[in-house]
Amino acid sequence: MSKKLPLEGIKVLDLSRVLALPFATMILSDLGAQVIKVERPKIGDETRHWGPPFLKTESAYFLCTNRNKKSITVDISKKEGQKIIYDLASICDVFVENYKVGELKKYSLDYKKIQKINPTIVYCSLTGYGQNGPKSNLPGYDFIMQGESGLMSITGSPKGPPMKVGVAILDIVSGLYATIAILASLYKRQKIKQSEYIDLALYDCAVSSLANVASNYLVSSKIPKRYGNAHPNIVPYQTFKAKDKYFNLAVGNDEQFQKLASLLNTDALKQDKFKKNENRVRNRKELVKILQEVFKTQNAQYWVDLFQSHNLPAGHINNLKEVFEDKQLLARDMVKIINHPFGLLKIVGTPIKLSNSTITEPKSPPLLGQDTINVLKKLLHYNKSYIKHLKNQNVI
């Protein structure tokens, strides 16, 4: 049996910008979908300009989420630009956008209009706060949502200021939720030939990502505090300082703690008050102080090697140079080198590995509007004179 792309034949019309939904459509493209990225003429996706660093004129930020896509430039404020979107929507399976609530309605590109053109379209909207509610008119940014959702209130040192996560993690989480919702809607459409409107909010996705911390509050009504690199429910599960540098240790259950106590051979760890996790949580400060005194006697490499050799979860805190030189990462084919018009480009590969299907071999993120003419000719069958007219009118 020959391996096939899971989403082969699926077409995605992508009117999104920045990170969250471009991340989602990149995943869909990895799985074989054809993604047509619609950008503003001359300007494009704003992340094209978010640098340095740049590969000549293309920002590294843009390059990280736009592989495999086709880029066309269309002025959607013009009637003829809207017609291009209508024509593309009529032959696409998925429509993706992250404009402010109601903004696309001004251009007659809202769900109701697109659904009339394509009665089986899967239409995904991502906004800051969703399509309804008192904050629905406000813009959505990952950093703002990290604060509003409570994520920053539980991130950082107990004595320091609230901290955001070092990457736009809520954009990534929202992109993953969007991918899940789109795939579920496509699966449903195979059985019921009807459209689907997906209303996603960065805020909702952010709160959903709080997982056990949100559950802790809802069950106890106690406002969670910041634990730095420690865990609110499991001890010891945090960063420790070795003789030379920091490392991470994650003791997830009582059996693992007994193994740790045996390896360290320290009488203080064998006390009854440390045998059960609930007691270790109550006696966190005392236990961490005992462990820290032990760990500062050897280098981090010693402790990581010791614990890993006994199947105790421990690891280094790597910088990005160390990450991308890691033999494990290379063995998993997670670093790809592709040809870009401006030179060789290294990118992070997809983490999705399938046994009986293939994944799209990564193609260069597109230059702004590089596929406009080709898409209009081959997909929409526009003739040369009409395309020339669109160019002269600055529609494309």
C-alpha positions as CSV (number, residue, x, y, z in Angstrom):
1,M,0.0,0.0,0.0
2,S,1.3,3.4,-0.9
3,K,1.4,6.1,1.8
4,K,-0.9,9.1,1.3
5,L,-1.2,12.5,2.8
6,P,-4.1,12.4,5.3
7,L,-5.6,15.7,4.1
8,E,-4.8,15.3,0.5
9,G,-7.5,17.1,-1.6
10,I,-8.5,19.5,1.2
11,K,-8.2,23.2,0.3
12,V,-7.9,25.9,3.0
13,L,-8.5,29.6,2.3
14,D,-6.5,31.3,5.0
15,L,-7.2,35.0,5.8
16,S,-5.3,34.9,9.1
17,R,-2.2,36.7,10.2
18,V,0.4,36.6,12.9
19,L,0.8,33.3,14.8
20,A,-2.3,31.4,16.2
21,L,-4.2,30.5,13.0
22,P,-1.2,30.6,10.7
23,F,0.2,27.9,13.1
24,A,-3.0,25.9,12.7
25,T,-3.0,26.2,8.9
26,M,0.7,25.2,8.8
27,I,-0.3,22.0,10.6
28,L,-3.0,21.3,8.1
29,S,-0.5,21.9,5.3
30,D,1.9,19.4,6.9
31,L,-0.9,16.9,6.7
32,G,-1.4,17.5,3.1
33,A,-4.0,20.3,2.8
34,Q,-3.4,23.0,0.1
35,V,-3.3,26.3,2.0
36,I,-3.9,29.6,0.1
37,K,-2.8,32.4,2.3
38,V,-4.5,35.7,1.4
39,E,-2.4,38.8,2.3
40,R,-2.7,42.5,1.9
41,P,-1.0,43.9,-1.3
42,K,2.5,45.4,-0.6
43,I,2.2,44.9,3.2
44,G,1.3,41.2,3.7
45,D,1.1,39.5,7.0
46,E,2.5,41.9,9.6
47,T,4.9,39.2,10.9
48,R,6.9,39.5,7.7
49,H,8.3,42.7,9.2
50,W,8.8,41.4,12.8
51,G,12.6,41.3,13.0
52,P,15.5,41.1,13.2
53,P,16.6,38.4,12.5
54,F,15.8,38.3,8.8
55,L,16.6,36.0,5.9
56,K,17.3,39.0,3.7
57,T,13.9,40.7,3.8
58,E,11.9,37.8,5.3
59,S,11.6,37.7,9.1
60,A,12.4,34.6,11.0
61,Y,9.1,35.1,12.8
62,F,7.1,34.8,9.5
63,L,9.3,31.8,8.3
64,C,8.4,29.8,11.4
65,T,4.7,29.3,10.7
66,N,4.1,29.6,6.9
67,R,5.8,26.7,5.2
68,N,4.0,24.8,2.4
69,K,1.5,27.6,1.7
70,K,0.7,29.6,-1.3
71,S,0.6,33.4,-1.0
72,I,-1.8,35.6,-2.9
73,T,-2.3,39.3,-2.4
74,V,-5.9,40.6,-2.6
75,D,-7.4,43.9,-1.5
76,I,-10.6,42.7,0.2
77,S,-11.9,46.3,0.6
78,K,-12.6,46.3,-3.2
79,K,-15.6,44.5,-4.8
80,E,-13.4,42.7,-7.3
81,G,-11.1,41.6,-4.4
82,Q,-14.2,40.3,-2.6
83,K,-15.2,38.4,-5.7
84,I,-11.8,36.6,-5.7
85,I,-12.4,35.5,-2.2
86,Y,-15.9,34.3,-3.1
87,D,-14.6,32.3,-6.1
88,L,-11.9,30.7,-3.9
89,A,-14.3,30.0,-1.1
90,S,-16.6,28.2,-3.5
91,I,-13.9,25.6,-4.2
92,C,-12.3,25.4,-0.7
93,D,-13.2,23.2,2.2
94,V,-12.1,25.5,5.0
95,F,-12.1,29.3,5.5
96,V,-9.9,30.7,8.3
97,E,-9.8,34.2,9.6
98,N,-8.7,36.1,12.8
99,Y,-10.2,39.6,12.1
100,K,-11.9,41.6,14.9
101,V,-15.5,40.7,15.6
102,G,-17.7,42.1,12.8
103,E,-14.8,43.4,10.7
104,L,-15.2,40.9,7.8
105,K,-18.9,41.7,7.6
106,K,-17.9,45.1,6.4
107,Y,-16.4,43.4,3.4
108,S,-19.2,40.9,3.0
109,L,-16.8,38.0,3.9
110,D,-18.5,36.9,7.1
111,Y,-19.7,33.4,7.7
112,K,-23.3,34.0,6.6
113,K,-22.2,35.3,3.2
114,I,-19.5,32.6,2.7
115,Q,-21.9,29.9,3.8
116,K,-24.3,30.9,1.0
117,I,-21.6,30.6,-1.5
118,N,-20.4,27.2,-0.2
119,P,-23.0,25.4,1.9
120,T,-20.5,22.9,3.2
121,I,-17.7,25.3,4.2
122,V,-15.9,24.9,7.5
123,Y,-15.5,28.5,8.7
124,C,-13.1,29.1,11.6
125,S,-12.9,32.5,13.4
126,L,-10.4,33.3,16.1
127,T,-10.8,36.5,18.1
128,G,-9.6,37.8,21.4
129,Y,-12.7,37.2,23.5
130,G,-15.1,35.4,21.2
131,Q,-18.1,36.5,19.2
132,N,-20.2,37.5,22.2
133,G,-19.8,38.9,25.7
134,P,-19.0,42.4,27.1
135,K,-15.3,42.2,25.9
136,S,-16.0,40.8,22.4
137,N,-15.1,44.0,20.7
138,L,-11.6,44.2,22.2
139,P,-8.6,43.1,20.3
140,G,-6.7,39.9,21.3
141,Y,-3.0,39.6,21.9
142,D,-1.2,36.7,23.5
143,F,0.6,38.8,26.1
144,I,-2.7,40.5,27.2
145,M,-4.4,37.1,27.4
146,Q,-1.6,35.7,29.5
147,G,-2.4,38.4,32.0
148,E,-6.2,38.3,31.7
149,S,-6.5,34.5,31.9
150,G,-4.6,34.2,35.2
151,L,-1.6,32.5,33.5
152,M,0.8,35.3,34.6
153,S,-0.5,35.2,38.1
154,I,0.9,31.6,38.5
155,T,4.1,32.1,36.5
156,G,7.4,33.4,37.9
157,S,9.1,33.5,41.2
158,P,7.0,33.9,44.4
159,K,8.8,37.1,45.3
160,G,9.2,38.5,41.8
161,P,6.7,40.1,39.4
162,P,4.2,38.1,37.4
163,M,5.8,36.7,34.3
164,K,4.7,35.7,30.9
165,V,5.8,32.4,29.2
166,G,8.9,33.0,27.0
167,V,7.0,32.1,23.8
168,A,3.5,33.2,22.7
169,I,2.1,30.0,24.2
170,L,-1.6,31.0,24.1
171,D,-1.3,31.6,20.4
172,I,0.1,28.1,20.0
173,V,-2.6,26.6,22.2
174,S,-5.3,28.4,20.3
175,G,-3.8,27.2,17.0
176,L,-3.9,23.7,18.2
177,Y,-7.6,24.0,19.3
178,A,-8.4,25.5,15.9
179,T,-6.7,22.6,14.2
180,I,-8.7,20.1,16.3
181,A,-12.0,21.9,15.7
182,I,-11.3,22.1,11.9
183,L,-10.4,18.4,11.7
184,A,-13.5,17.4,13.7
185,S,-15.7,19.6,11.5
186,L,-14.2,18.0,8.3
187,Y,-14.9,14.5,9.8
188,K,-18.5,15.4,10.6
189,R,-18.9,16.9,7.1
190,Q,-18.1,13.5,5.6
191,K,-21.3,12.2,7.2
192,I,-23.5,15.3,7.2
193,K,-23.0,17.6,4.2
194,Q,-23.4,20.9,6.0
195,S,-21.3,23.9,7.0
196,E,-19.8,24.6,10.4
197,Y,-19.0,27.8,12.1
198,I,-16.1,27.6,14.6
199,D,-16.1,30.4,17.2
200,L,-12.7,30.4,19.0
201,A,-11.5,32.9,21.6
202,L,-7.9,33.3,22.7
203,Y,-9.3,34.0,26.2
204,D,-11.3,30.7,26.3
205,C,-8.3,28.7,25.1
206,A,-6.1,30.5,27.7
207,V,-8.3,29.6,30.6
208,S,-8.7,26.1,29.3
209,S,-4.9,25.7,29.3
210,L,-4.8,26.3,33.1
211,A,-5.9,22.7,33.5
212,N,-5.2,21.4,37.0
213,V,-4.4,24.9,38.4
214,A,-7.9,26.0,37.4
215,S,-9.4,22.9,38.9
216,N,-7.5,23.4,42.1
217,Y,-9.2,26.8,42.5
218,L,-12.6,25.6,41.4
219,V,-12.5,22.8,44.0
220,S,-10.9,24.7,46.9
221,S,-11.8,28.4,46.2
222,K,-8.2,29.2,47.1
223,I,-6.4,31.6,44.8
224,P,-3.3,29.9,43.4
225,K,0.1,31.5,44.0
226,R,3.3,31.5,42.0
227,Y,5.7,28.6,42.7
228,G,8.4,29.6,40.3
229,N,9.6,26.3,38.8
230,A,8.0,24.2,41.5
231,H,4.7,22.3,41.2
232,P,1.6,23.2,43.3
233,N,0.6,19.6,43.8
234,I,3.7,17.5,43.5
235,V,7.0,17.6,45.5
236,P,9.8,17.5,44.6
237,Y,9.0,18.6,41.1
238,Q,11.2,21.7,40.3
239,T,14.5,23.2,39.4
240,F,17.5,22.6,41.6
241,K,21.0,24.2,41.7
242,A,23.8,21.7,41.3
243,K,27.5,22.6,41.9
244,D,27.8,24.2,38.4
245,K,24.3,25.0,37.1
246,Y,20.6,24.3,37.4
247,F,18.8,21.1,36.4
248,N,15.2,19.8,36.6
249,L,13.9,17.0,38.7
250,A,10.3,15.7,38.5
251,V,9.4,13.1,41.1
252,G,5.9,12.2,40.1
253,N,4.9,9.6,42.7
254,D,5.7,8.0,46.0
255,E,7.5,5.0,44.4
256,Q,9.8,7.4,42.5
257,F,10.5,9.3,45.7
258,Q,11.6,6.2,47.5
259,K,14.0,5.5,44.7
260,L,15.3,9.0,45.0
261,A,15.8,8.7,48.7
262,S,17.6,5.4,48.2
263,L,20.0,6.8,45.5
264,L,20.8,9.8,47.6
265,N,21.2,7.7,50.8
266,T,20.3,10.5,53.1
267,D,18.7,9.7,56.4
268,A,16.7,12.9,56.4
269,L,14.8,11.9,53.3
270,K,13.6,8.6,55.0
271,Q,11.4,10.3,57.5
272,D,7.8,9.3,57.6
273,K,6.6,12.9,56.8
274,F,8.2,12.6,53.4
275,K,6.8,9.2,52.4
276,K,3.5,10.3,50.9
277,N,3.2,13.1,48.3
278,E,0.5,15.0,50.3
279,N,2.9,15.2,53.2
280,R,5.8,16.3,51.0
281,V,3.6,19.1,49.7
282,R,2.8,20.2,53.3
283,N,6.5,20.0,54.2
284,R,7.8,21.4,50.9
285,K,10.2,24.0,52.3
286,E,12.0,21.5,54.6
287,L,12.3,18.8,52.0
288,V,13.6,21.2,49.3
289,K,16.2,22.5,51.6
290,I,17.5,19.0,52.4
291,L,17.6,18.1,48.7
292,Q,19.3,21.4,47.7
293,E,22.1,20.8,50.2
294,V,22.8,17.4,48.6
295,F,22.6,18.6,45.0
296,K,25.1,21.4,45.4
297,T,27.8,18.8,46.0
298,Q,28.0,17.5,42.4
299,N,27.7,19.0,38.9
300,A,24.3,18.9,37.1
301,Q,25.6,16.3,34.6
302,Y,26.3,13.9,37.5
303,W,22.8,14.2,38.8
304,V,21.0,14.0,35.5
305,D,23.1,10.9,34.5
306,L,22.4,9.2,37.8
307,F,18.7,9.8,37.8
308,Q,18.1,9.0,34.1
309,S,20.0,5.7,34.5
310,H,17.5,4.8,37.2
311,N,14.4,6.0,35.2
312,L,13.9,9.0,37.4
313,P,12.6,12.0,35.4
314,A,15.5,14.5,35.3
315,G,16.9,16.7,32.6
316,H,19.2,19.6,31.7
317,I,18.0,23.2,31.1
318,N,19.3,23.7,27.6
319,N,19.8,26.8,25.6
320,L,18.7,26.7,22.0
321,K,22.2,25.9,20.7
322,E,22.2,22.8,22.9
323,V,18.6,21.9,21.8
324,F,19.4,22.0,18.1
325,E,22.6,20.0,18.6
326,D,20.8,17.3,20.6
327,K,21.2,13.9,19.0
328,Q,17.7,13.0,20.1
329,L,16.2,15.9,18.3
330,L,18.2,15.1,15.1
331,A,17.2,11.4,15.3
332,R,13.5,12.5,15.3
333,D,14.1,14.5,12.1
334,M,13.0,17.7,13.8
335,V,15.4,20.0,12.0
336,K,14.7,20.5,8.3
337,I,16.8,22.3,5.7
338,I,14.9,23.6,2.8
339,N,15.6,25.8,-0.2
340,H,14.3,29.3,0.0
341,P,14.6,31.9,-2.7
342,F,17.0,33.8,-0.4
343,G,19.2,30.8,0.5
344,L,19.1,27.6,2.6
345,L,16.7,27.8,5.5
346,K,16.7,25.7,8.7
347,I,13.2,25.2,10.2
348,V,11.7,23.1,12.9
349,G,10.0,20.0,11.5
350,T,6.6,18.7,12.3
351,P,6.3,16.6,15.5
352,I,3.6,14.5,13.8
353,K,4.9,11.0,12.9
354,L,2.5,8.6,11.1
355,S,3.0,5.0,10.3
356,N,0.7,4.5,7.3
357,S,0.5,8.0,6.0
358,T,3.1,10.5,4.8
359,I,3.6,14.1,5.8
360,T,4.2,16.9,3.4
361,E,7.9,17.4,2.7
362,P,8.4,21.0,3.8
363,K,8.4,23.7,1.2
364,S,9.7,27.2,1.5
365,P,7.4,29.8,3.1
366,P,6.1,31.9,0.2
367,L,7.3,35.4,-0.8
368,L,4.6,37.9,-0.6
369,G,2.1,37.3,-3.4
370,Q,4.3,34.9,-5.3
371,D,1.4,32.6,-6.2
372,T,-1.3,35.2,-7.0
373,I,-1.2,34.8,-10.8
374,N,-0.8,31.1,-10.7
375,V,-3.8,30.6,-8.4
376,L,-6.0,33.0,-10.4
377,K,-5.1,31.2,-13.6
378,K,-5.1,27.5,-12.6
379,L,-7.6,27.4,-9.8
380,L,-10.1,30.1,-10.8
381,H,-9.4,30.0,-14.6
382,Y,-9.3,33.8,-14.9
383,N,-8.0,34.9,-18.3
384,K,-4.9,37.1,-18.8
385,S,-6.8,40.3,-19.7
386,Y,-8.9,40.1,-16.5
387,I,-5.8,39.4,-14.3
388,K,-4.1,42.4,-16.0
389,H,-7.2,44.5,-15.2
390,L,-7.0,43.4,-11.5
391,K,-3.3,44.4,-11.3
392,N,-4.0,47.8,-12.9
393,Q,-6.8,48.4,-10.4
394,N,-4.4,47.4,-7.5
395,V,-6.9,44.7,-6.5
396,I,-4.0,42.2,-6.5
